[in-house]
Amino acid sequence: FAPVFNQRLSFALSFGLLCLYTYALCMRMYISGRPPVTNLYSSAIFIGWATVLGGLIMEGFTWRGFGNVVAAATGFAALRIADGLASDGDTIAVMEAVLDTQFWLATHVVCITLGYATTFLAGFLAILYLLRGMLTRVSQDDLQELSRLTYGTICFATFFSFFGTVLGGLWADDSWGRFWGWDPKENGALIIVLWNAVILHARWGGMIRARGIAILAILGNIVVSWSWFGVNELGVGLHSYGFTEGRLFWLGTFAVSQLALAVAGLIPQSLWVSQWQHRKEPASAETSS
C-alpha cells in the first residue's frame, strides 16, 4: 500500500507543480505578447515544461513511477539551466529582429524545441533504464516497459525534429531567400533528425534492442545539447544570436557525463544486478543487446 500511495502522491504533487508551471508560462506569453519560445532562456523554460508534461503523461498510462522520476529530474535540470541563463539580463527581449515573426515563432521554433524536449526525455528514460538495470533488482517487465517508453518517445522526437527543421528551412527561404545554407544551427538541427532516424532504423533492422536503444538515446543527449548550445559557442552563422560566453565548460562536462553513462551501459548484462536472479534463465529478446 505504501509504495502505491507514495507514487500517487508524487504524481499529484508533480501535477500541481505542472499547473503552476503552465500558469507562469502562459503569463509570460501574455506579458511578452509572443509564443513561448523567443530566446535561449525561454527555450529552457519550455523544454522543462514539455518534459514534465511528457513524463506525467507516461505515468498516467503506466503507473510504475518512471514518469514521476523523469518529470522531476528533467524539470529540475531545465529550470536550473534557465536560472543560469537568467543572469544574462532581460529574459523577455527577442535577440534578433528576424525572430520578430509571430507565425514562425509559433510553428518552427516551438516544433524544433519540442524536438529537443522529446529527445532529452528519451535520453533520460534511457538513463533510468541503465541505472535501474545495472544497480537494482528491478523486474524484467519494468525494464521492458522503460525500453518501450524510450522507443516511443524517440518516434515523437523524430517527428518534431524533422518537421521543425523543414519549417526552419521555409522560414529561412522567407527571410533570407534560401531554404538551406549549411549554417551551424541548421546542421545541428539536421544532426538531431539523423541521429533519431539512425536509432529507429537500427531498431527496425534488428541491429540493436533494448540496451542498444538506451545507449544511443543517451548519446542523443549530447547531440541535442550541442545543437541547443554548442553551435552558439562557435559565434558564427546567421543563427549565432544565442552566443553565450563561458558556458563551454558546462557543456563539455555534460557531454562527458553522458558518454560515461553510455560506456557503462556496455558492461556485460550478466554483471547487472537486475540479471542476478535470472542467470539460470535465458535472456529475453527485449532486454538483450
Secondary structure, 3 states (H helix, E strand, C coil): CHHHHHHHHHHHHHHHHHHHHHHHHHHHHHHHCCCCCCCHHHHHHHHHHHHHHHHHHHHHHHCCCHHHHHHHHHHHHHHHHHHHHHHHCCCCCCCCHHHCCHHHHHHHHHHHHHHHHHHHHHHHHHHHHHHHHHHCCCCHHHHHHHHHHHHHHHHHHHHHHHHHHHHHHHHHHHHHCCCCCCCHHHHHHHHHHHHHHHHHHHHHCCCCCHHHHHHHHHHHHHHHHHHHHHHHHCCCCCCHHHCCCCCHHHHHHHHHHHHHHHHHCCCCHHHCHHHHHHCCCCCCCCCCC
